[in-house]
């Protein structure tokens, strides 16, 4: 009498790794693409940058007596930069407190505003300003993009 044991069944194969990864990632989120200051152009938005604050100058509000019942808006013009150049950042309200000289910040969803023909960087309610650990780069302060004056030219289509 020969008794043969049934062949052991192999364990089920593990699920493909792609399915596991997709369940962890929330839909609609993408990796931020960090840009350098010298890549900024007029009329663009959605920028993510890591910059150092060089200086911060509060702007005094004039002629706002009609809106005294509203909360006073605090504004500061801050010179910020990275290893490719500098630009003026317009900080508003709580952002003013974060923009201390020597601080390294991440600007998320920043946009370019035009003011008297020159570029200014700003972060509105759809963006974010985060203080981060000090960056290792040296700011290139001889390339200030806010000193470049732009002129709006209407192109006639033929």
C-alpha positions as CSV (number, residue, x, y, z in Angstrom):
1,X,0.0,0.0,0.0
2,X,1.5,3.2,-1.1
3,X,0.1,6.3,0.4
4,X,1.0,9.5,-1.4
5,X,0.4,12.8,0.2
6,X,-1.4,15.3,-1.9
7,X,0.9,17.9,-3.4
8,X,1.0,21.1,-1.3
9,X,-0.8,24.0,-3.0
10,X,1.4,27.1,-3.6
11,X,0.5,30.3,-1.7
12,X,-1.5,32.8,-3.6
13,X,0.7,35.4,-5.4
14,X,1.0,38.8,-3.8
15,X,-1.1,41.6,-5.3
16,X,0.8,43.7,-7.9
17,X,2.7,46.6,-6.3
18,X,1.0,49.2,-8.5
19,X,-2.4,48.6,-6.8
20,X,-0.9,49.1,-3.4
21,X,0.7,52.4,-4.3
22,X,-2.4,53.8,-5.9
23,X,-4.5,53.3,-2.8
24,X,-2.0,55.4,-0.7
25,X,-1.9,58.4,-3.0
26,X,-4.7,60.9,-2.8
27,X,-6.1,61.7,-6.3
28,X,-5.4,65.2,-7.7
29,X,-2.2,65.8,-5.8
30,X,1.0,66.2,-7.8
31,X,4.6,66.6,-6.8
32,X,5.6,70.3,-6.6
33,X,7.9,71.5,-9.3
34,X,10.3,73.9,-7.7
35,X,11.4,76.8,-10.0
36,X,14.3,79.3,-9.6
37,X,13.8,83.0,-9.4
38,X,15.4,83.7,-12.8
39,X,12.6,81.5,-14.5
40,X,9.8,83.8,-13.4
41,X,8.0,85.6,-16.1
42,X,5.3,88.3,-16.1
43,X,1.7,87.1,-15.9
44,X,2.5,83.6,-14.7
45,X,1.3,81.8,-11.5
46,X,1.4,78.5,-9.7
47,X,5.1,78.8,-8.8
48,X,6.8,76.9,-5.9
49,X,10.1,78.3,-4.8
50,X,12.6,78.0,-1.9
51,X,14.0,81.4,-1.2
52,X,15.9,83.3,1.5
53,X,14.5,86.6,2.8
54,X,17.2,89.4,2.5
55,X,15.2,92.4,3.8
56,X,11.6,93.3,4.8
57,X,10.2,96.8,4.6
58,X,6.7,97.6,6.0
59,X,4.6,99.7,3.6
60,X,2.5,102.5,5.2
61,X,-1.1,102.6,4.2
62,X,-2.3,106.0,3.0
63,X,-5.8,107.2,2.2
64,X,-7.7,104.2,3.6
65,X,-10.0,106.1,5.9
66,X,-13.1,104.7,4.2
67,X,-12.2,101.2,5.3
68,X,-11.4,101.9,9.0
69,X,-14.2,99.6,10.1
70,X,-12.4,96.7,8.2
71,X,-9.3,95.0,9.5
72,X,-6.2,97.0,8.6
73,X,-4.2,95.2,6.0
74,X,-0.5,95.0,6.8
75,X,1.8,94.9,3.8
76,X,5.6,94.6,3.6
77,X,7.8,94.5,0.5
78,X,10.5,91.9,1.0
79,X,13.5,91.3,-1.1
80,X,13.8,87.5,-1.5
81,X,16.2,85.4,-3.6
82,X,17.9,82.2,-4.4
83,X,21.1,81.3,-6.2
84,X,19.9,82.6,-9.6
85,X,18.5,86.1,-8.6
86,X,16.2,88.2,-6.4
87,X,12.7,89.6,-6.6
88,X,10.4,91.7,-4.5
89,X,7.8,89.7,-2.6
90,X,4.6,91.5,-1.4
91,X,3.8,90.0,2.0
92,X,0.3,90.6,3.5
93,X,-1.0,90.3,7.1
94,X,0.3,87.1,8.7
95,X,2.9,86.6,5.9
96,X,4.6,89.8,7.2
97,X,5.5,88.1,10.5
98,X,7.1,85.1,8.7
99,X,9.3,87.2,6.3
100,X,12.1,88.0,8.7
101,X,15.6,88.7,7.1
102,X,17.7,85.6,7.1
103,X,14.7,83.2,7.1
104,X,14.4,80.5,4.4
105,X,10.8,80.1,3.2
106,X,8.9,77.9,0.7
107,X,6.4,79.8,-1.4
108,X,3.7,77.6,-2.8
109,X,1.3,78.6,-5.6
110,X,3.0,82.0,-5.9
111,X,2.0,84.4,-8.7
112,X,3.6,87.3,-10.5
113,X,1.8,90.6,-10.1
114,X,2.9,93.6,-12.2
115,X,3.3,96.9,-10.3
116,X,4.4,100.1,-12.2
117,X,5.8,97.9,-15.0
118,X,7.9,95.6,-12.7
119,X,7.4,92.1,-11.4
120,X,6.4,91.4,-7.8
121,X,5.9,87.9,-6.4
122,X,2.8,87.4,-4.2
123,X,1.0,84.5,-2.5
124,X,-2.8,84.9,-2.2
125,X,-5.3,82.9,-0.2
126,X,-4.9,79.9,-2.6
127,X,-1.2,79.6,-1.9
128,X,1.0,79.1,1.2
129,X,4.1,80.6,2.8
130,X,6.1,78.1,5.0
131,X,9.2,78.7,7.0
132,X,11.7,75.9,6.5
133,X,15.2,75.0,7.6
134,X,18.0,77.3,6.3
135,X,19.0,76.6,2.7
136,X,22.6,76.0,1.6
137,X,22.7,78.3,-1.4
138,X,24.2,81.8,-1.6
139,X,21.8,84.4,-2.9
140,X,22.8,86.0,-6.2
141,X,21.9,89.6,-5.4
142,X,23.1,91.2,-8.6
143,X,20.2,89.9,-10.7
144,X,17.1,91.7,-9.3
145,X,14.1,90.8,-11.5
146,X,12.0,93.6,-10.0
147,X,14.4,96.2,-11.4
148,X,13.5,95.1,-15.0
149,X,10.8,97.3,-16.4
150,X,8.2,95.7,-18.7
151,X,5.9,97.5,-21.1
152,X,2.6,96.1,-22.3
153,X,2.6,96.0,-26.0
154,X,-0.6,95.2,-28.0
155,X,0.1,93.1,-31.0
156,X,-2.3,93.7,-34.0
157,X,-3.3,90.4,-35.6
158,X,-3.5,90.5,-39.4
